[in-house]
Amino acid sequence: MFSSTILDVAIGLIFVFLMVSLLTGALVEALSGLIKMRSATLLRGIRELLNDPNPASGQLSALVAQLYQHALIHPRNPGAAATADDLSAGAWTRLWHRLRPASEATADLSRNAPSYIDPQHFAAALTEILQLGGDLAAIDTAIDTALPQDAQLNGLLKGIAQRANGNLAAMRTAIAAWFDDAMDRVGGVYKRWTQVTNFIIAFVLAIVLNINAIHVAKVLWQRPLDAATMESITKLTKENLPITADKLFAAVGLNGELAQPIGWAHYKLETMDRTEPLELFAGWLITAFAALFGAPFWFDMLQLFVRLKSSGPSPDEKAGGSAAAA
């Protein structure tokens, strides 16, 4: 295509990795939505943040249950959830609820646990639940009454109250910042789950469809179509429509054969040598690891060689020197 076998191989591999990344990303998002992974991770993070003694169990602590019953946190819940199952935030609970009969499903208190909580809403709900207000003495008394056995959370909230000099608005701002920082770490947990799931799905796809990066590179390297061949194919196609693939390949000197970069059709178990299984496994691993970079990365890489946008380069691309030739 570019009169350069190296460029053709690079572009072909990037395109394959882009397609795998797109498919894998879509499957990961579908799986995450099906098992409610975002809401489950958020609930687990909040339970750990508020020192729930058993964050992996189904029974919520009193503070977490009250928080998820609050309309600011969970407006689609009627305010009676007491367990994680009530929130449908367990990884498999959502699927189980969908499979249950309608008569049983109506007894569930909620099926829509939030996947995101605004930090300001969290701070407002927490201060209302703990009944914080008044002077410092009243705030300290309310914290001791609500959290008599949680020394860490008790000390944190008292420290926030002292630094804010009892000002409720300043306290809510500080609590919101504390919550936001904690959610950054929760986001990291979800990202790690996504990466592991992405790799597993990409590896399975590579096996099922035999997307072997090494074989793809070999095919693109060994079977380049020069400009003359491409011109012959275009001319024959225009003059002899409809034309079969075998006739077309024979006419341009390919002897009726065209190597397939993807798929199992070109593999025969009885003719495999000892090195091919190892090559297959290595090629699948390369494909799976490449999918971890994500579709946006491979799209940007492809843009370095081929301009895919119908418009010209943006000012930011010109300034950064990343604009590919149109």
N, C-alpha and C positions, 0 to 999 in steps of 0.2 A: 504493500500500500504506500509506503514511504520510500521505496527503493532501498530499504535497509532492513535486513533480516533481524538485526538486534532490536530495532525499534518496533518491528512487527511483533516479535516475541514479547517485548515489554508491554505493549498495548494489549495484546491478547490475554496475557496473564492478569493485567489490571482489570480488564473487562470481566474475566471469569471471577476474580475475587470480589468485584463490585456486585455481580449477580448473586453470588453466594451470601455476601453480607446483607443484601436487601432481603433475601428470602429468610435468612436466619433471624434478622432483626424483627421481621414481621411475625415469625413463629414465636419468638421470645415474648413479644408484646401480647400476642394472643394468649399464650400460656399464663403470663402475669395477670392478665385481666380475668382469665377463667378461675384461677385459684386465689384471686384477690391478694396478690403478694404485696402490693404497695400498702394497702390498709393493714395487712397482718404485720408487716415490718414496722409501720408507724406505731401500731398498738404496742408491739413488743418494746419499741424504743421508749415510749411514754411510761410503760410499766417499770422499765429499768430506771428511767429518769426520776420517777417518784418513789423509788425503792420498794416496789412491790416485792414481797418476800418470795413469791413463786411466779416469776414472769413467764414461765413456759407452761403453766397450768391453765386450766379453763376458768378457774375461779378468780375474779378480779378483786383487788384490794378495795377497801371502802372508798378511798380517795379517788382511785382510777375509775371506779364505777360511777361515782358522783360526777366526775369530770365528763365521762362519755354520756351521761344522762343530761348534761347541760345543753341547752338549745344553741348556744354559741359554738359548741364543739361538734355536736351531732344533731343538726336540725331535723334530720329525717328519722330520728329515733323518738319514740313516744315518751322517753324519759324513765324507762323501767328496766333497762338492761343491767344485769348483775353478773353475767358471765361473758367470757369471750365468745361462746357459741351464740349468745343473744345478739352480739354485734356482727356475727358472721364474718369475723376478721381472721379466723384460723385459715391456714393455707388450703385445707381441703374441706372446710366447713361449708364454704359457698357452693361447691360442687354437690355436696351431700344434700344441701337444702333444695337445690334444683331437682334432684332425683326423688325427693320425698313427695308423697301424695299431697294434694292441695289442702286437705283437711288438717294435716299435720303442719304444713307450712304456715297456715294462718295463725298458729299458736306462737310462732317466732316473734320476738319483740322487734327485731330489726334485721334487715338484709343489706344495709347500705352503710357500712362503717366508712368513715372518711379516709381518703387517701392523702389528704393534706389538711393541716390546721394552721390558720393564721396565727402568728406569734402574739399579736395584740389580743386576739380572741382568747387564746390560751391564758394569757395573763389576767384578763378580765374575769374569765370563768373561775380561775384558781382563787383570786382574791375574794370573789363572791362566795364561793364554797367555804372558804376558811373564815368568812365574815370579818375580813380585815377592814379596819377603819377607826377613826378617832385619833387619840394621841398615842405616843409610843407605848405607854403602859398598857393601854387597851389592846393594841396590836400584839404585843408580846403575850398577853393573856390569851388572846384568841388563837395564837400559834401553839401555845402550850396545850390548850384544850383540844385542838384538832390533831396535833402531832406529838402526843406525849412520849411515844416510844421511838420515834425516828430522830435521833440526835443530829444526823447530818442535814436533813431537810429542815429541821427545826432551826438549827444554827444558821443555815443559808438564808432563810426568810427573815430571821431576826437581824442578820447583818445587812440585808437589803433595806429593811425598815429603818435601821439606824443611819445608814448612809443617805437615805432619802429624807431623814428627819421626820418620818411619819407621813410624808406627802404621798397620798395614794396614787396619784398620776405618775409620779417619779418611780414609785415601786413597781407599777405595772410596766413601765418602760424597761426597768432593769430585769424584771422577770421575763419579759418578751425577749430581751437580748440573750438571757441565759438559755431559754428554750430554743432560740434560733441556733445558737452555737451547738447545742446538743443534737439538733436535727441534722446538722452538717455531718455528724458522725453516723447518724442513722442512715443518711443518704449514702454514705460509704458502704454500709452493710448491704443495702439494696444493690449498689453498683457491683459489689463483689459477687452477689448471687447472679446478677445479670451476666457478668463475664463468664462465670462457670457454666451457666445454662447455655449461653451463646456458644461456647466452645464445644459442649457436648452435642448440641443440635447440629452445629456445623460439621462436626466429625461424623455424625450419623449420616447426614446428607452426602458428605463426601464418599462414604462407603456405598450407600444405596445407589447413588447416581454415578459412582466411580469418577469423582472429580479429583483426579490425581494431578497436582500441579507440575510434577516432574514430567509426566507423560504429555501434558498440554504443551509444555515448553519444547519437548522433543519434536512433537508433531509440527509446531509452528516453525521450528528451526530446520527440520529436514524436508518440509514440503512447502517452501515458499513459492508463491505464484508471482512470477515477474510481470512486468507491465505488458509484454507481448501476449502472455497467456491470458491475462485479465481482459485484454482487448479482444482476443479470439473468443473467449467465453461470451462477452457482451454481444459480439457480432453474430455468433451462432444462435444465441438465445433470441435475438430480434428476428432473424431470418427463418428460423425453423420452429417457431412456437406452434403447438406444444412440442417439447422435446424431453425425452427421458434423461435422467441423471447419467445412466450408463453410456448412452450415446454421446452425451455432452463431454464426459470425461475422456472417452476414447478419442473423440475428435480433436481434443487439445493435447493428446499424448499422455494421459494419465492412466491408460490401460484399464479403464473401468474401475479404478480404485481411488479412493480418497480417504486418507487416514482420519479417524474420528478422535478428536481430542478428549471427548467426554463420553462416558457410557461403557457398557460391558461387551458390546458386540465384537470388538476387536481382540478380546481375550479368550483363549481356549485353555482350560486347565491342563489338558493332556500335553500341550506344547510349552507350558511354562517352564523356564529354567529356575535354578535355585535363587537367583537374585531378584526375580520379579516380585515375589511376595514382599520382600523387604522394601523394594522400590515403591510398591503400592502403599504400604503402611506409611512410609516417609512422605509420600506425596499427599496422602490424606491428612497427615499431621500438619504439613505446610499449609494446606488449604484451610484447615480449622483454625490455625493460629492467625492466618491472614484475615479471617472473618472477625477476629477480635478488634481489629483496627476500626471496624465500622464502615458502613456505606459512604458517609460523608468524606472520610479520608480517601477512599479509593476513587470517589467521584472527583475530588480535587486533584488527585494524581492524574486521572485521565484528562482533566482539563489542561494539564501541562503539555499534553501532546495533541489533543483534539479539542477544538472549540465546540462545545455542545450547546451553549446558549445561542439563541437566535439574535440577540443583541450584541453590541460591542462590549469591550471591557468596561467595568465600572471605574469611577475615579479612585476608589480604594485599591483596586487591582493594579491600576497604573502606578499609583504611588508606591505600592509594595513590590512592584516588579513581577507580579504573579500572573499578569494577563497573557494568555496564550494568543497566538496569532489567529485571526478570524479566517 
